[in-house]
Amino acid sequence: MNIEKFKVLGVMSGTSLDGIDCAVVEFTKQNADWSFRLISAETIAYAKVWQDKLQNALHLSEADLHLLNIEYTHFLGGFLADFIRDNNLNDLDFISSHGHTVLHQPENGITLQIGNLPTVTDMISLPFVCDFRVQDVQLGGQGAPLVPMGDRLLFSEYDYCLNLGGFSNISFEQDGKRTAFDICPVNTLLNHFAKKIGKEFDESGNFAASGTINNGLFNELNNLSFYNQQGPKSLGIEQVHAIYLPLIEKYQLTAQDSLSTVTEHIAYQIASILTKENAKLLVTGGGAFNEHLINRLKIYSPHTTIVLGSKELIEFKEAIIFAFLGVLRITNVPNVLSSVTGATHDHCAGVVFNQELLPTNC
């Protein structure tokens, strides 16, 4: 029996700016089958100064973006060194990090995740796998979503895997191939309007539940051209600021009514994808805690069994999968699917720093 094991720290910073997700995961490959054990996980919230810097990064010049990348890489390297020391993580094989997306324009051949510069290795004495999206864009792909390979190999018991983060994205098998794409904005919009009420987010969707759906806005949102595009397709914060927010704010609704209408839009768009009869849907990401959104999704998808993962899986599935993508990269196994991203071929993405420090079993 052929068994391989890897202990990895997966690191993820999402567009909703909640903080840095850290997941310590043990992966086991037994013959051809992969499994994982989540050892520990934690989200470390961003200080207000970093929230502001990352939120405003979209508007920076190329020169200022470069400086921000250097600053964030130093911040991340120091953060990881402290995290490893404070948690006595002396037996890690390597770190696998997504970085933080500040630009995503695959139609222009651009995607930028800051925190992936070689200088991070000055602060950590471990192999560091990072920068997973750039190669895919260079190969003509969308550079997103990247979690479907993890969905296929680690969560195959589900017909659909849905993540509700800054954006919603879904992954499923269709005609013998893995299909995945972004569906619509979620927390990038909901958090924006929650902040107008003085809250960081709409806890359980209570404000949305108290609002009234505006049918005009609901219909206009659903008629956006993005929803008629065939996949592969992806969304970035650029579209939120250029398309979604101007459209919503044109209606001059209360924050509650905006939240109610946007939540209805999200549920409607997700349900439109769930066409398999009696399917099993795994829901993860921070939006899974939004009870009002999940209830509206159940109304629109009565024949789908909606499964909410454990609290740890809901919060850390993306960090777990980016740790796994690092394992595939280290072992030179393709970790990005062209059927998902639209790249010219499946490929093994990610840059490896300090590769000479890899254990011999890697």
Secondary structure by P-SEA (a helix, b strand, c coil): cbbbbbbbbbbbbccccccbbbbbbbbbbcccbbbbbbcbbbbbbbcaaaaaaaaacccccaaaaaaaaaaaaaaaaaaaaaaaaaaccccccbbbbbcccccccccccbbbbcccccccccccccbbbccccaaaaaacccccccaaaaaacccccccbbbbbccbbbbbbbcccbbbbbbcccccccaaaaaaaacccccccccccccccccaaaaaaaaacccccccccccccccccccccccccccccccaaaaaaaaaaaaaaaaaaaccccbbbbbbbcccccaaaaaaaaaaaccccccccccccccccaaaaaaaaaaaaaaacccccccccccccbbbbbbbbcccccccccc
